[in-house]
Structures are given as structure tokens and as C-alpha cells.
Amino acid sequence: MRQIRSGFTSFLLVSAFCLISSAHASELETIVASTEHSPRLYRLDGIFEAVHKTTVSAQISGQVETILYDIDDYVEKGAIVIQLNDKQPAAKLKQAEAALNEAQARLKEAEAEHARIKDVYAKQAVSKQAMDAAEASLKAAKAKHESARAGIAQAQENYAYTRIRAPYSGIMTERLIEVGETAQPGQKLMSGLSLEELRVNVDVPQSMINAVRDADVVSIETPDGSLVPVSNKTVFPYAESASHTFRVRLDFNGENIKLFPGMFVKAVFEVGQREVLLVPTAAIVRRSEVTAVYVVSPQGKVSMRAIRMGQNLASGKTIVLAGLQHGEQVATDPIAAGLLLKQQNSGPGTR
């Protein structure tokens, strides 16, 4: 049974080879290798960072009662991240409210007394000293009322400080305190960052800074090869004394991009145009360490030509840096061209 299968497979391979051998180079699909204008690109390494990166701190002293989020949790803007014990601030808030109520009552009483004395003084039924005393009492009541209002505002703010909130939507990256510990004013509690706005810092050599400064088209190359346009480019107006490089900051929208702060990435600057020789990427073959294309001569002969590849373009073509000339015919089907080359090298006796 194995011999039958092996013989049948050999028969199919021989038949396929005979069919291809009967073909001629004129029947191969070819394309002319031609020069075209292509953007001249500078690719430089950059490092991702988040535009919004914050560490929240305690504003008042208090024991940590609850930690509502942990590392890698997503937090909405304004959400409570950590809650401190609020008994003492709540008590002070009630005292401030009571003081304000008392001050309002005293002010109302002083206003009524002032109005009464003023009316009587107009009829010259009381002395000037009594009128001055009423005015002084009214001013004192107003001052106490303002002081009570300021006190309640401060008490409300201190009470609000017991609830540490996220300043913007983002991801928690570090927790610096545990439940039960006492937070002191200024102590760092948690860190986080937002992935909605990202930027890339690139160090540009001084020989390239003028071209990069004039580049209008700038993008970020993601690991999958796609390009993300940059929304803003900032060139720092000085070179680092140690490296003699210029810092360039590139801002862009980080939505739907699988990139995170701290990652290396390629920044791509379009700095002009150049003429390049292009062939279809599908026409290129790799044989061990050799990269080549099949070239068809005007006489119909097929030959394998080693080339040096450049960049693969999004159009489905590849830049050829060496090994091929403008105007030469390149086979677009390397499999058929390879079989035809084998037939030509074998000679007529093979059939």
C-alpha cells in the first residue's frame, strides 16, 4: 500500500513538473522594476511616558480606614481612592455649624437693636453714646458671622480631606500605605497615571535636529508596524551638555493603542523625498541567507538575482537598495519562475 501511495505521489510531482516545464518565460507574469518618489524617513528610538502621572498625598492626619483601589485598577475621575477616619473632622464640622447658627442669631439680634436705636436716636430720645454702642455691636456681630462662615468652610474642607479622590481617570500604579496606618500631612499615599494622553521623548543627534525641526509629518511606529500620527511636536531649544543631543517631545492620543509608559518605541520623522527602486514584496524569495528576485531577460532567460532589501512599504512593495536596475523585468510568481529556471538549467535532455 505504501509503495502504491509513493508511486502515485511521484507521478503527481512529475506531472506537475512536466506541465510547468512546457511553459516559456514569455508566459511568466512580470513587472518592471521602476524608481518612484518615496518619503525620506528618520527613525529614532524614544521612550513612552504618561502626560498625567500623579502621586496623591494626605492633607490632614488620620488613620486609614479603607483602601478602595489597588495596583492596576482603573479609577474614574473623582472616585474615592482612600478613606481616612473622619470622626474628629466630622465633630469639628458640627461645632462649626453650631457656631455659624449662633453667629447668625447674634447678627440678627444686633441688626434689630441697631435699627431700633437708630430710629430712637433720630427722634433725639437717646444719646450719641448709645447710638455708637449699637453700631459697634452690629459690627462685632458681622465680624463674628464672617468668622463663623470661614470656620465652617475650613471644617468642611478638612472633612473632605478624609476622602482622597482621583484627580483624573487612570490606572493605579503604586500603593504606599496600608489599612490601619496613620497618614501624616504631606505623606504620599498612592500613585497613578492616565493612558488617555501619552507622549514620547526622543533624543535627536545635533546633526539631524534641523531636519527633525522642519519635519511636518511625524508619527509613532507601533510594534505591529502601524503608524500613529503625532498631534504636537515640541523641540527643546538646547542640547544636553553630556550627550550633545536635543530632546524632542511628541504628544498623541493614547486611545486604543497597546502601548504603556516606559516602553521603547520608534519615532518616525518624514524629512523630504527620495527616489527609490521598488518591486512587489511578494516577488522576493529567501534561500537560506540569500534574498533574491527572479529576473527575466529580453531573450526570455530567467535568472536568480541576489538583492539587498530596504524598507517594506504599506503599498505592498519593497525598496531595493542594491542588486537590481531600473527597467529590468521581475517575475511576480517566484515559484513558477524557479521551476522554469530549473528547466532551463537542466537542458533539453531532461524531458
C-alpha positions as CSV (number, residue, x, y, z in Angstrom):
1,M,0.0,0.0,0.0
2,R,2.9,2.4,0.8
3,Q,4.5,1.6,-2.5
4,I,1.3,2.5,-4.3
5,R,0.9,5.8,-2.5
6,S,4.6,6.7,-3.0
7,G,4.3,5.9,-6.7
8,F,1.1,7.9,-7.0
9,T,2.8,10.9,-5.3
10,S,5.8,10.7,-7.5
11,F,3.5,10.6,-10.6
12,L,1.7,13.8,-9.5
13,L,5.1,15.6,-8.9
14,V,6.4,14.5,-12.2
15,S,3.2,15.5,-14.0
16,A,3.2,19.0,-12.4
17,F,6.9,19.5,-13.3
18,C,6.2,18.5,-16.9
19,L,3.3,20.9,-17.1
20,I,5.5,23.8,-15.8
21,S,8.4,22.7,-18.0
22,S,6.3,23.1,-21.1
23,A,5.9,26.8,-20.1
24,H,8.0,29.5,-21.5
25,A,9.5,32.7,-19.9
26,S,7.1,34.8,-22.1
27,E,4.2,33.3,-20.2
28,L,5.5,34.4,-16.8
29,E,3.8,37.4,-15.2
30,T,6.4,40.1,-14.8
31,I,6.6,43.7,-13.6
32,V,9.1,46.4,-14.4
33,A,11.4,47.4,-11.6
34,S,10.9,51.2,-11.5
35,T,12.1,54.1,-9.5
36,E,9.5,56.1,-7.6
37,H,9.4,59.0,-5.1
38,S,9.2,57.8,-1.5
39,P,9.4,59.7,1.8
40,R,12.8,60.0,3.3
41,L,12.4,58.9,6.9
42,Y,14.4,59.2,10.1
43,R,13.7,56.5,12.7
44,L,14.8,57.3,16.2
45,D,14.3,55.5,19.5
46,G,12.0,57.1,22.0
47,I,10.5,56.3,25.4
48,F,6.8,56.4,26.3
49,E,5.6,58.4,29.2
50,A,2.2,59.5,30.5
51,V,1.4,63.2,30.4
52,H,-0.7,62.8,33.6
53,K,1.2,61.0,36.3
54,T,0.4,61.8,39.9
55,T,1.1,60.7,43.5
56,V,-1.8,61.7,45.9
57,S,-0.8,62.8,49.4
58,A,-2.6,63.2,52.7
59,Q,-3.7,66.8,53.6
60,I,-4.5,66.0,57.2
61,S,-3.5,63.5,59.8
62,G,-5.8,60.5,60.1
63,Q,-5.9,56.7,60.3
64,V,-6.5,54.8,57.0
65,E,-9.9,53.0,57.3
66,T,-10.4,51.8,53.7
67,I,-8.4,51.5,50.5
68,L,-10.8,51.1,47.7
69,Y,-8.4,50.6,44.8
70,D,-5.2,48.7,44.3
71,I,-2.4,48.4,41.7
72,D,-3.6,48.0,38.1
73,D,-7.2,49.0,39.0
74,Y,-8.9,51.6,36.7
75,V,-10.2,54.6,38.6
76,E,-12.7,57.2,37.4
77,K,-12.0,60.9,37.9
78,G,-13.3,62.0,41.3
79,A,-13.7,58.5,42.7
80,I,-12.6,57.9,46.4
81,V,-9.3,56.0,46.5
82,I,-8.6,56.1,50.2
83,Q,-10.8,56.9,53.2
84,L,-9.4,58.2,56.5
85,N,-11.1,58.1,59.8
86,D,-13.5,61.1,59.8
87,K,-14.8,61.2,63.4
88,Q,-12.7,64.2,64.6
89,P,-13.2,66.2,61.4
90,A,-17.0,65.4,61.5
91,A,-17.2,66.6,65.1
92,K,-15.4,69.8,64.2
93,L,-17.7,70.4,61.3
94,K,-20.7,70.1,63.7
95,Q,-19.1,72.6,66.0
96,A,-18.5,75.0,63.1
97,E,-22.2,74.6,62.1
98,A,-23.3,75.4,65.6
99,A,-21.0,78.4,65.8
100,L,-22.4,79.7,62.5
101,N,-26.0,79.3,63.7
102,E,-25.1,81.2,66.9
103,A,-23.4,84.0,64.9
104,Q,-26.4,84.3,62.6
105,A,-28.7,84.7,65.6
106,R,-26.4,87.3,67.2
107,L,-26.2,89.2,63.9
108,K,-30.0,89.2,63.5
109,E,-30.4,90.5,67.1
110,A,-27.7,93.2,66.6
111,E,-29.3,94.3,63.4
112,A,-32.7,94.6,65.1
113,E,-31.2,96.5,68.1
114,H,-29.3,98.8,65.7
115,A,-32.5,99.6,63.8
116,R,-34.4,100.4,67.0
117,I,-31.6,102.6,68.4
118,K,-31.2,104.4,65.1
119,D,-35.0,105.2,65.0
120,V,-35.0,106.5,68.5
121,Y,-31.8,108.4,68.0
122,A,-33.4,110.2,65.1
123,K,-36.0,111.5,67.5
124,Q,-33.2,112.5,69.9
125,A,-34.6,110.2,72.6
126,V,-31.2,108.5,73.2
127,S,-27.7,109.8,73.4
128,K,-24.9,109.6,70.8
129,Q,-23.1,107.2,73.1
130,A,-26.0,104.7,72.9
131,M,-26.0,105.0,69.1
132,D,-22.3,104.4,68.9
133,A,-22.6,101.3,71.1
134,A,-25.3,99.9,68.8
135,E,-23.2,100.4,65.8
136,A,-20.2,98.8,67.5
137,S,-22.3,95.8,68.5
138,L,-23.6,95.4,64.9
139,K,-20.0,95.5,63.5
140,A,-18.9,92.9,66.1
141,A,-21.8,90.6,65.2
142,K,-21.0,90.9,61.5
143,A,-17.3,90.0,62.2
144,K,-18.3,87.0,64.2
145,H,-20.6,85.9,61.5
146,E,-17.9,86.1,58.9
147,S,-15.5,84.3,61.2
148,A,-18.1,81.5,61.7
149,R,-18.6,81.2,57.9
150,A,-14.8,80.9,57.4
151,G,-14.7,78.3,60.2
152,I,-17.3,76.1,58.6
153,A,-15.6,76.4,55.2
154,Q,-12.4,75.2,56.8
155,A,-14.2,72.4,58.7
156,Q,-15.9,71.2,55.5
157,E,-12.6,71.2,53.7
158,N,-10.9,69.2,56.4
159,Y,-13.8,66.7,56.4
160,A,-13.4,66.4,52.6
161,Y,-9.7,65.7,53.1
162,T,-10.7,62.4,54.8
163,R,-11.7,61.1,51.4
164,I,-8.8,61.1,49.0
165,R,-10.1,61.2,45.4
166,A,-8.6,60.5,42.0
167,P,-7.7,63.8,40.2
168,Y,-8.3,62.2,36.8
169,S,-9.3,58.9,35.3
170,G,-6.4,56.4,35.1
171,I,-4.7,53.3,36.4
172,M,-3.2,52.8,39.8
173,T,0.5,52.1,39.7
174,E,1.7,52.1,43.3
175,R,0.3,51.8,46.8
176,L,2.4,53.4,49.6
177,I,0.2,52.9,52.7
178,E,-1.8,50.1,54.3
179,V,-5.1,50.0,56.2
180,G,-4.6,50.9,59.8
181,E,-1.6,53.1,59.3
182,T,-1.8,56.8,60.3
183,A,-1.3,59.2,57.4
184,Q,0.5,62.4,58.1
185,P,0.1,65.7,56.2
186,G,2.2,65.5,53.0
187,Q,2.7,61.8,53.2
188,K,2.5,60.0,49.8
189,L,-0.4,57.5,49.6
190,M,-0.9,56.2,46.1
191,S,0.4,56.8,42.6
192,G,-1.4,56.6,39.2
193,L,-1.3,57.6,35.6
194,S,-3.7,58.2,32.7
195,L,-3.3,56.4,29.4
196,E,-5.6,58.8,27.5
197,E,-2.8,61.2,26.8
198,L,0.7,59.9,26.1
199,R,3.9,61.4,24.8
200,V,7.3,60.1,23.5
201,N,10.6,61.7,24.4
202,V,13.2,61.3,21.7
203,D,16.9,62.3,21.9
204,V,17.9,63.6,18.5
205,P,21.6,64.0,17.4
206,Q,22.7,67.5,16.7
207,S,23.4,66.6,13.1
208,M,19.7,65.8,12.5
209,I,18.0,68.4,14.6
210,N,17.4,70.9,11.8
211,A,15.7,68.3,9.6
212,V,13.6,67.0,12.5
213,R,12.6,70.5,13.5
214,D,11.3,71.2,9.9
215,A,9.5,67.8,9.6
216,D,5.8,68.3,9.2
217,V,4.8,64.6,9.1
218,V,5.7,62.8,12.4
219,S,4.3,59.5,13.6
220,I,4.9,56.7,16.1
221,E,5.6,53.2,14.9
222,T,3.8,50.6,17.0
223,P,5.2,47.1,17.5
224,D,2.8,45.7,14.8
225,G,4.3,48.1,12.2
226,S,1.4,50.6,12.1
227,L,1.9,54.3,12.3
228,V,0.1,56.6,14.8
229,P,0.1,60.3,13.8
230,V,1.5,62.8,16.3
231,S,-0.7,65.7,17.4
232,N,2.1,68.0,18.6
233,K,5.8,68.2,18.4
234,T,8.0,70.2,20.8
235,V,11.7,70.7,20.2
236,F,13.7,71.8,23.3
237,P,15.8,74.8,22.4
238,Y,19.0,73.5,23.9
239,A,21.3,70.5,23.6
240,E,22.2,68.3,26.6
241,S,25.8,69.0,27.6
242,A,26.7,65.4,28.2
243,S,25.3,63.8,25.1
244,H,25.0,66.8,22.8
245,T,21.5,65.7,21.8
246,F,18.3,67.6,21.6
247,R,15.2,66.5,23.4
248,V,12.1,66.3,21.2
249,R,8.7,65.6,22.8
250,L,5.9,64.1,20.7
251,D,2.3,64.2,22.0
252,F,-0.5,62.0,20.7
253,N,-3.8,60.3,21.8
254,G,-3.2,57.0,23.5
255,E,-6.7,55.6,23.0
256,N,-6.8,52.0,21.5
257,I,-3.0,51.7,21.4
258,K,-1.4,48.8,23.2
259,L,1.5,50.8,24.5
260,F,2.4,51.7,28.0
261,P,4.7,54.2,29.8
262,G,8.3,53.1,30.0
263,M,8.3,51.2,26.7
264,F,10.7,51.8,23.8
265,V,9.2,52.9,20.5
266,K,10.3,54.2,17.2
267,A,9.6,57.8,16.3
268,V,9.4,58.4,12.5
269,F,10.2,61.8,11.0
270,E,9.5,62.5,7.3
271,V,12.3,64.8,6.2
272,G,11.8,65.0,2.5
273,Q,11.6,62.8,-0.6
274,R,13.9,60.4,-2.4
275,E,13.9,58.2,-5.5
276,V,13.9,54.5,-4.7
277,L,13.7,51.3,-6.7
278,L,10.6,49.3,-5.9
279,V,9.5,45.7,-6.5
280,P,6.5,43.8,-5.2
281,T,7.2,42.3,-1.8
282,A,5.6,39.0,-3.0
283,A,8.2,38.7,-5.7
284,I,11.1,38.4,-3.2
285,V,12.3,35.0,-2.2
286,R,14.7,33.9,0.6
287,R,17.0,31.0,0.1
288,S,19.0,30.3,3.3
289,E,20.8,33.6,3.9
290,V,20.2,34.9,0.4
291,T,17.5,37.4,-0.5
292,A,16.7,37.5,-4.3
293,V,14.2,38.0,-7.1
294,Y,13.8,36.2,-10.5
295,V,14.8,38.4,-13.4
296,V,13.6,37.7,-17.0
297,S,16.0,39.0,-19.7
298,P,14.8,40.4,-23.1
299,Q,15.8,37.0,-24.6
300,G,13.4,35.2,-22.3
301,K,16.0,33.7,-19.9
302,V,15.2,33.5,-16.2
303,S,18.0,34.2,-13.7
304,M,18.0,34.5,-9.9
305,R,19.4,37.8,-8.7
306,A,20.6,38.5,-5.1
307,I,19.4,41.9,-3.9
308,R,19.8,44.0,-0.7
309,M,16.4,44.9,0.7
310,G,15.3,48.1,2.2
311,Q,12.0,49.0,3.9
312,N,8.7,47.3,3.3
313,L,6.1,49.8,2.4
314,A,2.4,49.8,3.2
315,S,1.6,49.7,-0.5
316,G,2.8,46.1,-0.7
317,K,6.2,47.0,-2.3
318,T,9.7,46.8,-1.0
319,I,12.6,49.2,-1.6
320,V,15.6,47.5,-3.3
321,L,18.9,49.1,-2.3
322,A,21.3,47.1,-4.5
323,G,21.3,44.2,-7.0
324,L,18.7,45.4,-9.4
325,Q,18.5,48.1,-12.1
326,H,15.6,50.3,-13.2
327,G,13.7,48.8,-16.1
328,E,14.5,45.2,-15.5
329,Q,11.7,42.6,-15.7
330,V,11.0,40.9,-12.4
331,A,8.8,37.7,-12.1
332,T,5.8,38.3,-9.8
333,D,5.4,34.5,-9.2
334,P,8.7,33.3,-7.8
335,I,7.6,29.6,-7.6
336,A,6.8,29.4,-11.3
337,A,10.0,31.3,-12.1
338,G,12.1,29.0,-10.0
339,L,10.7,25.9,-11.7
340,L,11.3,27.5,-15.2
341,L,14.9,28.3,-14.1
342,K,15.4,24.7,-13.1
343,Q,14.1,23.5,-16.5
344,Q,16.5,25.9,-18.3
345,N,19.5,24.7,-16.3
346,S,18.6,21.0,-16.8
347,G,18.7,21.3,-20.6
348,P,16.5,19.6,-23.3
349,G,17.5,16.1,-22.4
350,T,15.6,16.3,-19.1
351,R,12.3,15.7,-20.7
